[in-house]
């Protein structure tokens, strides 16, 4: 080893910590390769592993040796029945660091018996150094023709590898104490071991574990921040991390490749940070810095699990377009509206239930008070001068004929819309927050079709005459009496429009039953064509198309998890 490549401390004292490897078990060479291939998408052969060992870029944590005289070693707990503990109690465990690696092959020698094994134990934490080790080996091959560069690079890489090995040893020493609470589970063989293991976990504190690993306390935070920065930079699912952090091992360990590697980097960082926090509570270290400033990224914002300033799961879901809460609750009345509005939204690319949830109120003689309470923002934490919304914001949009005691006059519409907005304001106030008039105008809206009912407001007399005629001619009974109803159909439509009546009055006057569902189906292509011809000069712009465009703008504005209220919750003094 070059003179400037300082070896990591011996791995043997860590064996004296009870149940050191109970939560993150050691791996044989074969298990290490299998784990790297099947989960981390790193294909590595026996020859690769042996070469990395020879180069000092990835040295096993331990080697079992039953061919040499037993040595006095730290004695693992008597109840620890793991393979490494049994060998250690028999004095057969060695630290391979500093040994002549050529004496200890990874591949079975030709003259070896069936019981031969290489005797190596790797830490699962060492998988975090595998990508670096392979890249460093490749770099050494590139400079192989320049002896000066080979010496220089070999020393630099061995120093880096020794530093990583020391970190992996410290992680092994600290894992039994901190790993279970990070991943949400404790591993033990039986109830008897569970009791002893849990006692040992709390009896051996962080200080004793760091001493066994020879790891200086001042390296805890910088090492953790380096690991978190790496995870942030290389995680292929980085944009999903805000959501994934709400999970635990049951979700994290289903990932593969770079995403799984980033999870383990964050777990490793969290082990170091929780160690730091324990030492802070003892007065041995300064507290970790405050990192909640939304305008400045800091590695500690990437910590695994949920921190005090983490977003709730509803907001995290909204960030990746998976919010269970719709952006808009749209209240309609009538079969025709229920046929047309979803089709218009679909044509605009707004077709997912979490974008617009449509409710058929079936009457304009009601006011959706309960829906106003349902859509009221659920307040989250304050960030800077903004009040975050825990569940994605939902706007309540009411689209009705201008009729009845609630919506029949401008005064009634203004009064009842104000009362619905008042319900939302009250719900926010009961959470300790405030909401401005401008925000209420966004989150609670009323649309009417003008002075006409839906069909007459959105279609011309000619379009209605053609569509009604098409529906009636498809009905054998009505088709037989066409001579009676056809000549007066246009005049009756004009009468209803002038009188601002419902389209059903036309059906009564011509004495024919016309299915509104059938009529809606015939009118739909006409409506879609109006949407498609939006840019044509002189194009008729029906109010239902205005509504559809408004909904599309609202969905864009409210989706993505970035919406917040203008006025934050007052912070208690």
N, C-alpha and C positions, 0 to 999 in steps of 0.2 A: 504494500500500500504506500503511495507517495507520502512524503513527510507532511504535506499540508492537509492530507485527508485524515482528519481526526475520527477515530472509530467511535461508534455509539457505546454507551456503557453496557456492561454485561447484562444479558437477559436473564441470568439465573436468579438474582434476588427476587424478581417478580413472582417466582414459583412459591415464595413463602407467603404470598397473600392468599387467604383461603378462597377457593372456588374462583380463581382468577379467570379461567376460561369457560365458566359455566354459561355465560350469556352470549358471548361471541366465541364459539369454539375454534380450536386450532384445526387446520386442514392438512391432510397428507399431500404429497406432491400431486398425486392423481386427483384428489378432491379439489386442489387449488386450480389445476388445469381445467377440470370439468366445470367448476364455478365460473372461471374466466370465459370459457367458451359458451356455455349454455345461458348465462345471464348477463354477462358484461360484453358479449360479442367480441371477445379477444381470443383469437385462436393462437394457442401456444403449445408447442410440442415438448416432449421430455428433453430433447436436445436444446431447445430454446431456453428452458428453465435451467439446464445445466450450464449453458454458456453465460446466462445472466449471473449465475452464482459465481462462476470463475472470474468474471469481469468485476465482481463486487457491486453490481448494479441492483441486484435483488437477492439477498442472502437469506436463507431460511432462518426463522427465529430460534429454532432448537434442532438438535440432532440426537437421536437415541443411539447409544453405543453399548452393545452387550458383549463386545469383544475385548474391552479393556477393563482394568480393575475398577471396581466401583469407587466413586468419590463421595466425599461428604458434601451434601447439597442441602439447600433450603428444603424443608420438608412440607409438602402440601398437606392440607387438612386430611385427617385420617378418613373422614367420610366422603372425600372427593374420590370417586372411582373412575375418573376419566383416565384415558390411556397415558397422557403426559404426566399425570399425578402418580400413577403406579410406577412408571419408569423413574421419576424423580425420587420417589421414596427408596428405590433400589440403587440410587446413586449412578444412574446410567444416562443422564441428560447432559449434553454439552452445548455450549454456545458456538455455533459454526463460524462466527465472525473471527477473522484472524487466522483460521485454520487454512492449511493447504487444501483448497477445494478439489484438486485433482486426485486426492487420496480417497475421496468419498463420492463415488459416481451416483448419478441419478438413474442411469439405465442399468438393468440387471447384467452383471458380468457373465461371460459365457460359462464359467466354471461354478457359478453360484447355484445353490440348491433351491428347491421349490419354496422354501420358507423365507428366502431373502427378501428384504425390502430396504429401501434407501435410508429409512430412519429419520427422514426430515419432517419437521412440523413447520408449517407456514401459518401466520396469523391472517385471518380474513381481512384485517385492516391493510395488509400488504397488497391487496388487490388495488388499493388506491395508488400504489407506486408502480403498478405494472405498465401502464401506458408510458410513463416517463422512462422507465427502464428500457423498454423496447425502442423508444425514440432515441435515447442516448446510445444504445448499441448501434443503431443505424448511422448516427452521426460519427461514431468511431470508425465505422467501415468506410465512410466517405473520405475521412482524412488519413486512411491507413497508409498511404504512400508518402506521407510527410512525418517522419519520426518525431520532429519537434512538436507538431500539432497533436500527435497521438499522446505524447507525455502530458502536454498541457491540458488537453480535453479529458484525458483519463483521470487526471487528478481532480479536475473540476467536477466531473460526473460522480466520482467516488465520494467526494465531499458531500455533494447533494444527496446521494443515495444513503450515506451514513446518517445525515440529518433526518431524512424521511424515516429511516429504520428506527431512530430514536423516538420520533413522533409515534410510530406504530406501536412501539414498546410501551410508551406512556398511555396510549389508548387502551392497550391490553390491560394495563394495571388499573385503569380507571373504569373500565367497562362494567364490571360487576356492580359497581356502586351507582352509576348514572344511566347506563344503557336501558334498563327496564322501564324507567319512567319516561324516557324519550320515545321509545317505540311502543309503549303501552302494553308490555307483557313481560312476565318473569318466567324463565325456563328452569325447570328442576325435574329430577327423575322420579321422586316419590315424595310423600308427605314428610317423611323423616328428614330427607335432604332439604326440603323446602324450609323447614324451621331453622336448621343450622345455617343454610345459605343466607337467609334473610338477616339472621343475627350477625353473620360475618360481614354482610354488606354495610351494616351501620356501625359495626364495631371498628372497622378499619377505615379511618377517615381519608379525605383527599390528600392531606399532608403526608401521611404514611405511604400512600400509594405513589405519590410523586417521588418520595425519597427512594423507594424500591426501584423505580424506573430511572432514577438519576436525572429527572427532568426539571429544569429550573422554572420557577413560578412565573418569571417575567416573560417566558416564551408562550404562555397559555393564550393570551389575547392575540398577539400577532399571528400565531399559527392558525388560530380559529378564523381570523379575518382573511388570511390567505386562502384557506379552504373555501370559505364562503364566496370570495371573489372568483375563484376558479369555477365553482358551481354556477354562479351567475353568468359567467362568460361562456361556458361550454355546454350548459344544459340545453338539449334540443327541445325540451318542453318548458323553457324558462317562462314563457307567457302564461303557462298553466300552473305555475308554482303557487301563485296566490290562492288557487283553489285546492291544489294537492296538499298544502300544509294543514288543511283541516282534517286530513286523514291520519292514520297511524301506520304501523307496520303492515297491517292487512291490505292496505292500498299501496303503500310505497314499494313494497317488495314484489309487487306484480309488474313493475316496470322492468325494462331491459336496456342494455347498452348504455349510451351516454346518460340517459335519464336516470337509470339506476345508480350509475357512478356518482352523479350529482347528488342524489339522495344520501348516499353513504358519505360523501364529502360534508354535507350539511349535518348528518348525524355525528360525524367525527368532530366537527366544529362545535356542536352543541355539548358534547362531552367535555371539551376543553373549557367552554364558557360556563357550564354549570360548576366545574371545578373552580374556576375563577370566582364565581359568585359565592361559593362556599367559603373560600379563603377571604373574600371581602367581608363576609359576615363575622369572621374571626379577627378582622382588623389587619390582615396580612397583605391585602391588596386594595388599591383604590377601586371604587365602583366603575362599572362599565359606563361609557358615555351615553348621553341622551341622543337618540338617533331618529326621532320621529318627524323631523323636518321634511315635509313632502317635496320641497324644492331641491333637496340635496340627497343623492343616493349615498348610502353607507353600507358596507358589507354586513353589519349587524342587523340590517333590515331583512336580510335573507335567512335569518335563523329558522330552523325547522320547528314545526309546531306553532302554536298560537301565542303571540306575545300580547302584552297589555294594549298595545296600539294596533293590533291586527284588525283587519276588516272582518265582519261576520260572514258566514257562509253564503247568505243570500246575495250580498254585494259581490263576493268573489264569483259566484255563479253568473251574475249579471255581466261581469267583465268578459266572460268567454261565451256569452250568448246562450246561457243555459238557465237563466233565472226562471223559477217556477211561477213568478209573478208576471202577469202580462204588462206590457207597456201601456196599453189602453184597454179599458172596459167600455165597450160601445153599447148603448141601450137604444134599440130600435123598436118599432111597433109595426106589425103588418107582414103578411107573407111576401109581398112584392119586394119590400126592402130587404128581407132576409135572403131573398134569392139574388138580388142585385149587388148589394154592398160587398159580400164576400168575394164575388166574382171580380168586381172592380179592384179590390185589394190584391187579389191573386195576380191580376194583370200588372199591378204595380210592384210585384215581388214581395207583398206583405201577406204571407199565407200561413205563418206558423202561429199556433195557439198562444205562445208566449209573447207574440207581438200585439195582436188585437184579439180580445175575447168578446164575442158578440152575444148579447142577451136580448131575446125577444120579449119585450114587456107586454105585447099584445094589446096594449091600450095606451092612449095618451092621458087617461084620467087617473094618473098615479104619479108619485114623486119618489125616486129611488133613494130614500134616506139611508137605508142600510148599506147600499152600494157606496154611498159617500163615506160612510164609516170604514168600509172595507178598503177603499183606495187611499185612505189617509196615510201619509208617510210615517213609517216606523223609523224613528230617529236613531242614528248611530252615534259615533264619537265626533268630537269637534277636531278639525284639522285646520290649523291656522285660523283664518277668519271665515271658514265655511263649516256648515253643519252637514255632515254626511248622512245619507239615508241608508239604513241597514238593509232593508229589502229594496230592490230597484223601484223607482217611482212609478206609480200607475195613475194615469189620467182618466177621469170619468167624462165621457162624451155622450151627451144625450141628443139624439136626432129624432125629431117628432114633427108631426103635422101641427101647425099653429092653431090649435083648437082646445076646447075644454077649459076648466077653471084654472089649471096650472099654466098652460102655454097659449091660451086663446088671445090674450092682449099683450102689448108691449109692457104694460105695468105689471101684469101677472108674471110674465116671463122674468122680468128684472127682479121682482120680489122673491120668487121661488128659487131662482138661480142663486141669489144672494144667501138664502137660507141654507142651500146645499153647501155653498162655500163656507158658511158659518159652522156647519157640522165638522168640516175638515179642519178649520182653524181651532175649534174646541178640542178635537182629538190631538192635535199637535201641542196645544197649550197644556193638556193633561200630562204630556210627556216632558214638560218643562221647557218646551221650545216655542218659537214664534215663526210665523210665515207671513210673507208680504202679500199685498193685494195683487201684485204682478204675478207672483207664483201661483196664487189661487186662480187667476185668469187662465193660466196654462193648464193647471191640473183639474179644473172643473169647467166644462164648456157646454153650451147649448147651441144646437143647430136646428133651424126649422127650414122648410122648403119655400119660405115666402108666404104670400097670401093664398097660394093654391095648395091643394092636397098633393101627395107624392107624385102620382102618375101625371097629373096635368102640369105640375111644376117642372117635370124633367123631360117631357115629350111633347112634340107639337101635335096639333089636331090631326094632321095628315098621318103622322106616325101612329097615333092611337087608332085612327080609323082603319088603317091597313092591318094593324095587329089584331084588333077586335074582329075584323072581318075574317082574318086567317083562322082565328080560334073557332069562330062560329061555323065556318065552312068545313072544318075538320069534324064537326059534330053532325051526324046524319040528320037528326031531328031539326036542328037549326038551319042546316043547309036547305032543307025542303021548304022553309018559309023565308028564304032570302029576299024574295020579291017584296015582303012586308017590311023587313027591318033595314035592308040595305039603303033605300033611298033617303031615309031620315037619319041615318047614323051620324053623318057629319054635323047636321043641324043640332042634334041632341048633345054632341060633344061640345059644340060652341055654346050652347045654352048652359051646360054645366060649368064651363070655364067662366063665362060671364057672371054666373051666380056663385062661383067659388064653392061648388059642392064636390062631393066625393064621386069618383068614377063609377061607383055602384049605381048612382042615379041614372047614368046612361043605360045600364043594363035593364033597370026598371022601366024606363021610357020605351025602349024597343021591345020590352016584354020577352027577354031572353036571359037564360042563365049562362053567365060567363065565368069560368073558373079563373080566379085571380092568379093561381099558381101557373095555369097554362098561359095566361096573358103575360105573366112575368117572364116565362121562358121565351116567348116570342119577342118580347121587347129587349131581352138581354143583348142579342147581337147588335141591335140598334144603339144601345148604351155603350157597349165596348167600342163600337166604331167612333162614337163621339170622343172617347178617351184617346183613341189612336190618331184622330184627326185634330188634336188639340192645337197644333200650330197653323192650321189652315186659316186664311183670311176670312173674316165673317163667320167663323165657327161658333155655333151655339154652345154655350158653356152652362150645362145644367147644374143645379145646386148639389146634387148627389156626387158629381165629379169633384166639385169644390171640397166636399166632405172627405172624399177619398184621398185627395192630395194633402189635405190637412192632417189626416191620420198618418200618412206616410212620413210627413215632416215630424210629427210628434214621436213616432216610433224611432226615427233616426236621432232625435234629440234626447230621448229618455233611455235609450238602450246603451249598453256598454259599461254600466256601473259607474259612470263618471259624474252623474248628476248630483248636485248638492244644493241645499237651501242657502239663500243669500244671508240670512240672519242666524248666527249660531246660538246654541243653547247657552244661556248665561253660566259662566263657570263659577261655582261656589267659592267664596273668599275664605 
